[in-house]
Amino acid sequence: MTATGKTTGTSSRTAGKKKRAVVHTVTVLALLGTSAFLTVELRKQEQAKAPAVQAVTDSPVLESSTKTDTGAQHWERLRHPDRSVLRGRNGAVLATFTDGARTATLKGPSRTFAEPAYTSSRVVTEDWVRLLPEPWRKGAEKEKWFKDWFKQYFGSEEDDVFAMGFQYVDRAPVKKDDEGIAYAGDANFGPLNPNGSEGNDLREELSDFYDYLGIPYTFRDGVTQVPEAKRARSVDCSGFMRLLWGYRARYPLMSSDKSGDGLPRTANGIARSDVGTDVIPLKGVGPADRPASIDVLQPGDLVFFKLDARTKQRLDHVGMYLGHDTDGHKIFLSSREEVNGPTIGDKGGTSRLDGNGYYASHLRSAKRL
């Protein structure tokens, strides 16, 4: 997984961004760096507080699976969705790979993700989400490309998609590449809308990853998009996902919802596309189309919402599922205008997918890239 790319230098903050509290530093008890936005904790008592992020409860369908407590690793095939699971001692899940998707969830050192300025939620997780070189298929564990990839990344502490995501939240420090150009740091949602107001289109949408970076970007279909100065350091919800999964993790990107191949431009385009695997299929956009169950969600899944009646049949928000917080709630990360940037905060609605809160009640589908 590539963590950086060519980007542009830091630009001034978008007007109107409110001053936020500084996130307190948490001590790290392993060979991991400290950060106000990503704290790595290996303490057993922290792990004990957090519910299991992913529990596989369906039955294995691979007759060669062996369940022992010897510590030997073994593979299982599971359904709904079809996937391969690597288990270790006592049947503990070590990694999950879903047919048709490149998203891989690996177990690794425990980390804590928090945003105290906007929420008391903390996600303590051992899940590391990475992108496979190609889509998973049954039996891929026997192929050389996968063996090489797994050897490199299982247990690796190189930035994964979660770590990258928190490099854009409130007051995240600027990160620069070897050329001294910034590729990460506190991101805005978008410029102030001259016709908007608090709670009513306060900020403009349409800021994509190249606007945040401030560089022209040529897509695979040959289309070159040029950033707008007023959108510097800004990404809307789908632009944020494209920044993480596309520019940073190298998933192919489309120049629009219709041109090229890869990840489309908008939340609606991504949700309705053929990329990845639909783990919660879209049935419709009305209240009756809210999923009856979301237990199938796995850390790293993209979750899609219908928030605004004005967008009619279009889905209009997307985020990334992180897993459970220390209170047992299912938490997601997305870029929102209420906080003016990426957040797991509570302003404008708690970032929970369970219960009957604002975002939970407007969830409509989920996809595993």
C-alpha positions as CSV (number, residue, x, y, z in Angstrom):
1,M,0.0,0.0,0.0
2,T,1.4,3.4,-1.0
3,A,1.0,6.0,1.7
4,T,1.9,9.2,-0.1
5,G,1.7,10.8,-3.5
6,K,2.5,14.2,-5.0
7,T,0.7,17.0,-3.3
8,T,0.8,20.7,-2.8
9,G,2.0,22.8,0.1
10,T,-0.1,23.9,3.0
11,S,-2.7,26.6,2.2
12,S,-4.6,29.0,4.5
13,R,-7.6,27.6,6.4
14,T,-11.1,28.2,5.0
15,A,-12.8,31.2,6.5
16,G,-15.2,30.6,9.3
17,K,-13.6,27.5,10.7
18,K,-14.1,27.5,14.4
19,K,-11.3,27.1,16.8
20,R,-11.2,23.7,18.3
21,A,-9.7,22.2,21.4
22,V,-6.4,20.5,21.2
23,V,-6.6,16.7,21.4
24,H,-4.6,15.4,24.4
25,T,-1.6,13.1,23.7
26,V,-1.9,9.5,24.9
27,T,1.1,7.4,25.9
28,V,2.0,4.7,23.6
29,L,3.3,1.4,25.2
30,A,4.7,-0.1,22.0
31,L,7.1,0.8,19.2
32,L,4.5,3.2,17.7
33,G,4.5,7.0,17.5
34,T,2.3,9.1,19.6
35,S,-0.2,11.4,18.1
36,A,-3.1,13.6,19.2
37,F,-5.3,11.9,16.7
38,L,-4.0,8.4,16.5
39,T,-2.9,6.8,19.8
40,V,-1.6,3.3,19.9
41,E,-2.2,1.4,23.1
42,L,-1.2,-2.1,23.9
43,R,-2.6,-2.1,27.4
44,K,-4.7,-5.1,28.2
45,Q,-7.1,-3.1,30.2
46,E,-7.9,-0.9,27.2
47,Q,-8.6,-3.9,25.1
48,A,-10.8,-5.4,27.7
49,K,-13.0,-2.3,27.6
50,A,-13.7,-2.6,23.9
51,P,-16.2,-5.1,22.5
52,A,-15.0,-7.3,19.7
53,V,-15.0,-5.3,16.4
54,Q,-15.7,-8.3,14.1
55,A,-17.3,-11.5,15.2
56,V,-17.9,-14.2,12.6
57,T,-21.0,-16.1,13.6
58,D,-22.0,-18.0,10.6
59,S,-20.9,-21.6,9.9
60,P,-17.8,-22.6,7.9
61,V,-18.4,-24.3,4.6
62,L,-14.9,-25.6,3.9
63,E,-14.6,-29.2,4.9
64,S,-10.9,-29.0,5.3
65,S,-11.1,-26.4,8.1
66,T,-9.5,-27.6,11.4
67,K,-10.3,-26.1,14.7
68,T,-7.5,-26.6,17.2
69,D,-5.8,-24.8,20.0
70,T,-2.3,-25.5,18.8
71,G,-1.8,-22.0,17.4
72,A,-1.6,-23.3,13.8
73,Q,-3.3,-21.1,11.3
74,H,-6.1,-22.4,9.1
75,W,-8.5,-21.1,6.5
76,E,-12.2,-21.2,6.4
77,R,-14.8,-20.2,3.8
78,L,-17.8,-18.3,5.0
79,R,-20.9,-17.0,3.3
80,H,-23.1,-13.8,3.3
81,P,-20.9,-12.4,1.9
82,D,-18.6,-15.1,0.5
83,R,-15.2,-14.7,2.0
84,S,-12.1,-16.4,3.3
85,V,-11.1,-16.1,6.9
86,L,-7.7,-16.9,8.4
87,R,-7.9,-18.2,12.0
88,G,-5.3,-18.8,14.6
89,R,-5.2,-20.2,18.1
90,N,-8.6,-21.0,19.5
91,G,-10.2,-20.0,16.3
92,A,-9.5,-16.3,16.7
93,V,-9.9,-14.4,13.4
94,L,-6.6,-13.1,12.1
95,A,-7.6,-11.8,8.7
96,T,-10.7,-11.5,6.5
97,F,-10.8,-11.3,2.7
98,T,-14.1,-10.9,0.8
99,D,-14.7,-12.3,-2.7
100,G,-14.7,-9.5,-5.3
101,A,-13.2,-6.9,-2.9
102,R,-9.7,-5.6,-2.4
103,T,-10.3,-4.5,1.2
104,A,-8.5,-6.7,3.7
105,T,-9.0,-6.6,7.4
106,L,-5.9,-7.8,9.4
107,K,-5.4,-8.2,13.1
108,G,-2.5,-6.2,14.5
109,P,-1.4,-4.0,17.5
110,S,-4.2,-2.3,19.3
111,R,-4.8,1.4,18.6
112,T,-7.2,4.0,19.9
113,F,-8.8,6.6,17.6
114,A,-10.5,9.6,19.3
115,E,-11.6,13.1,18.6
116,P,-12.2,14.7,22.1
117,A,-13.1,18.1,20.7
118,Y,-16.3,16.7,19.2
119,T,-17.2,13.4,20.9
120,S,-16.5,11.2,23.9
121,S,-16.4,8.2,21.6
122,R,-13.2,6.2,21.4
123,V,-12.5,3.4,19.0
124,V,-10.0,0.9,20.5
125,T,-9.3,-1.7,17.8
126,E,-6.8,-4.3,16.6
127,D,-8.2,-4.1,13.1
128,W,-5.9,-2.8,10.4
129,V,-7.6,-2.1,7.0
130,R,-5.5,-2.4,3.9
131,L,-5.9,-2.8,0.1
132,L,-5.0,-6.0,-1.7
133,P,-3.2,-5.7,-5.1
134,E,-6.2,-7.3,-6.8
135,P,-9.7,-8.5,-5.9
136,W,-10.0,-11.5,-3.6
137,R,-11.3,-14.9,-5.0
138,K,-11.6,-18.3,-3.5
139,G,-8.3,-20.0,-3.3
140,A,-6.2,-16.9,-3.6
141,E,-4.4,-17.7,-0.4
142,K,-2.4,-20.3,-2.4
143,E,-1.2,-17.8,-5.0
144,K,2.2,-16.2,-4.9
145,W,1.0,-12.6,-5.2
146,F,-1.0,-13.0,-2.0
147,K,1.7,-14.8,-0.1
148,D,4.1,-12.0,-0.8
149,W,1.6,-9.3,0.1
150,F,0.6,-11.1,3.3
151,K,4.2,-11.6,4.4
152,Q,4.8,-7.8,4.0
153,Y,1.7,-6.5,5.7
154,F,0.5,-8.9,8.4
155,G,1.8,-7.4,11.6
156,S,3.1,-4.3,9.8
157,E,2.6,-0.9,11.5
158,E,2.8,1.0,8.2
159,D,-0.1,3.4,7.9
160,D,-3.3,1.7,6.9
161,V,-6.5,3.3,5.8
162,F,-7.7,4.0,9.3
163,A,-4.4,5.8,10.2
164,M,-4.6,7.8,7.0
165,G,-8.2,8.8,7.8
166,F,-7.3,10.3,11.1
167,Q,-4.5,12.3,9.5
168,Y,-7.2,14.7,8.2
169,V,-9.3,15.3,11.4
170,D,-9.4,18.4,13.6
171,R,-5.9,19.9,14.1
172,A,-4.1,16.9,12.5
173,P,-0.5,17.9,11.8
174,V,0.7,18.6,8.2
175,K,2.6,15.7,6.6
176,K,5.0,16.3,3.7
177,D,6.6,14.1,1.1
178,D,10.2,14.0,0.2
179,E,9.7,17.1,-2.0
180,G,8.4,19.0,1.0
181,I,4.9,19.1,-0.3
182,A,2.0,18.5,2.1
183,Y,-0.2,15.4,1.5
184,A,-2.1,15.2,4.8
185,G,-3.2,17.5,7.7
186,D,-6.4,19.0,9.0
187,A,-8.9,19.1,6.2
188,N,-12.0,21.3,5.6
189,F,-15.3,20.2,4.1
190,G,-15.5,23.1,1.7
191,P,-15.8,26.9,1.3
192,L,-18.5,28.9,3.0
193,N,-21.7,29.0,0.9
194,P,-22.7,32.7,0.4
195,N,-26.4,31.6,0.3
196,G,-26.1,29.1,3.2
197,S,-26.6,29.3,6.9
198,E,-25.9,27.2,10.0
199,G,-27.7,23.9,9.5
200,N,-28.7,24.8,6.0
201,D,-25.9,24.3,3.4
202,L,-23.5,26.3,5.4
203,R,-20.6,25.1,3.2
204,E,-20.4,24.2,-0.4
205,E,-19.9,20.6,-1.6
206,L,-17.9,19.5,-4.7
207,S,-14.4,19.6,-3.2
208,D,-12.5,16.6,-4.4
209,F,-9.1,15.2,-3.4
210,Y,-7.2,17.3,-5.9
211,D,-8.8,20.4,-4.5
212,Y,-7.4,19.4,-1.1
213,L,-4.0,18.8,-2.6
214,G,-4.0,21.9,-4.8
215,I,-2.6,20.1,-7.8
216,P,-4.0,19.2,-11.3
217,Y,-4.8,15.5,-11.6
218,T,-5.0,13.4,-14.8
219,F,-7.3,10.4,-14.5
220,R,-7.0,7.1,-16.3
221,D,-9.5,8.2,-19.0
222,G,-7.2,11.1,-19.9
223,V,-9.4,13.8,-18.2
224,T,-7.4,16.4,-16.2
225,Q,-9.1,18.2,-13.4
226,V,-7.8,21.5,-12.1
227,P,-8.2,22.5,-8.4
228,E,-10.1,25.6,-7.4
229,A,-8.2,27.9,-5.1
230,K,-11.3,28.5,-2.8
231,R,-11.4,24.7,-2.2
232,A,-7.8,24.4,-1.1
233,R,-7.4,21.8,1.8
234,S,-11.0,20.8,1.4
235,V,-12.8,17.5,0.7
236,D,-16.5,16.7,0.8
237,C,-17.7,13.3,1.9
238,S,-17.0,11.4,-1.3
239,G,-13.8,13.4,-2.0
240,F,-12.5,12.3,1.4
241,M,-13.1,8.6,0.5
242,R,-11.4,9.2,-2.8
243,L,-8.5,10.9,-1.0
244,L,-8.0,7.9,1.3
245,W,-8.8,4.9,-0.9
246,G,-7.7,6.4,-4.2
247,Y,-4.9,8.9,-3.9
248,R,-3.4,7.4,-0.8
249,A,-4.2,3.7,-1.0
250,R,-4.1,3.6,-4.9
251,Y,-7.6,2.3,-5.7
252,P,-8.3,3.4,-9.3
253,L,-10.3,6.6,-9.6
254,M,-12.9,7.8,-12.1
255,S,-13.0,11.4,-13.3
256,S,-16.8,11.5,-12.8
257,D,-19.6,9.1,-12.1
258,K,-19.7,8.1,-15.8
259,S,-16.2,8.4,-17.3
260,G,-13.4,5.9,-16.8
261,D,-13.2,2.9,-14.4
262,G,-12.6,2.8,-10.7
263,L,-14.1,4.7,-7.8
264,P,-16.8,7.2,-9.0
265,R,-16.9,10.8,-8.0
266,T,-20.0,11.0,-5.8
267,A,-21.5,9.0,-2.9
268,N,-24.4,8.0,-5.1
269,G,-22.1,7.0,-7.9
270,I,-20.0,4.8,-5.6
271,A,-23.0,3.2,-3.9
272,R,-24.6,2.2,-7.2
273,S,-21.4,1.2,-9.0
274,D,-20.1,-2.3,-9.6
275,V,-16.8,-1.8,-7.7
276,G,-16.2,-4.1,-4.8
277,T,-18.9,-6.1,-3.1
278,D,-22.2,-4.9,-1.8
279,V,-22.5,-6.2,1.7
280,I,-25.7,-4.4,2.4
281,P,-27.4,-4.1,-1.0
282,L,-29.3,-0.9,-1.8
283,K,-33.1,-1.5,-1.9
284,G,-34.2,2.1,-2.1
285,V,-33.8,5.5,-0.5
286,G,-37.0,5.8,1.6
287,P,-37.3,5.2,5.4
288,A,-38.7,1.7,4.7
289,D,-35.4,0.9,2.9
290,R,-33.3,1.2,6.1
291,P,-31.4,-2.1,6.5
292,A,-33.0,-4.5,9.0
293,S,-29.6,-5.6,10.2
294,I,-26.1,-4.2,9.9
295,D,-24.3,-7.0,11.7
296,V,-22.5,-7.9,8.4
297,L,-20.5,-4.7,8.5
298,Q,-16.7,-5.1,8.7
299,P,-14.2,-2.4,9.6
300,G,-13.3,-0.5,6.4
301,D,-16.7,-0.9,4.7
302,L,-18.1,2.2,3.0
303,V,-21.6,3.2,4.4
304,F,-24.1,5.2,2.4
305,F,-26.9,7.6,3.6
306,K,-29.9,9.4,2.3
307,L,-30.0,12.7,4.2
308,D,-31.5,15.3,1.9
309,A,-34.9,15.0,0.3
310,R,-33.9,17.6,-2.3
311,T,-31.5,15.0,-3.9
312,K,-34.5,12.8,-4.7
313,Q,-33.4,9.3,-5.6
314,R,-29.7,10.0,-5.1
315,L,-27.8,8.9,-2.0
316,D,-26.0,11.9,-0.7
317,H,-23.4,11.0,2.0
318,V,-20.7,8.3,2.4
319,G,-18.4,7.4,5.3
320,M,-16.1,4.6,6.4
321,Y,-17.1,2.1,9.2
322,L,-14.5,1.9,11.9
323,G,-16.0,-0.7,14.2
324,H,-17.3,-0.5,17.8
325,D,-16.4,2.3,20.2
326,T,-15.7,1.6,23.9
327,D,-19.4,1.9,24.6
328,G,-20.3,-0.8,22.1
329,H,-21.7,1.6,19.4
330,K,-20.9,1.1,15.7
331,I,-18.9,4.2,14.6
332,F,-18.1,5.7,11.2
333,L,-15.8,8.4,9.9
334,S,-16.8,10.9,7.3
335,S,-16.3,14.5,6.1
336,R,-19.2,16.8,7.1
337,E,-20.1,20.5,6.9
338,E,-21.2,20.7,10.5
339,V,-17.6,20.2,11.7
340,N,-16.1,21.5,8.5
341,G,-14.1,18.4,7.8
342,P,-13.5,14.7,8.6
343,T,-14.9,13.6,11.9
344,I,-16.3,10.9,14.2
345,G,-18.0,13.7,16.2
346,D,-21.5,14.3,17.4
347,K,-22.2,17.7,16.0
348,G,-25.1,17.5,13.6
349,G,-25.8,13.9,14.7
350,T,-23.8,11.2,16.5
351,S,-21.5,9.1,14.3
352,R,-23.4,5.9,15.2
353,L,-24.9,3.3,12.8
354,D,-26.8,1.5,15.5
355,G,-29.9,2.8,17.3
356,N,-32.2,5.4,15.9
357,G,-30.1,8.5,15.7
358,Y,-29.8,10.8,12.7
359,Y,-27.3,8.8,10.7
360,A,-28.4,5.4,11.8
361,S,-31.9,6.1,10.6
362,H,-30.7,7.4,7.3
363,L,-28.3,4.5,6.5
364,R,-29.3,2.7,3.2
365,S,-26.4,0.5,2.0
366,A,-22.8,-0.6,2.4
367,K,-20.0,-1.7,0.2
368,R,-16.6,-3.4,0.7
369,L,-14.2,-2.0,-1.9
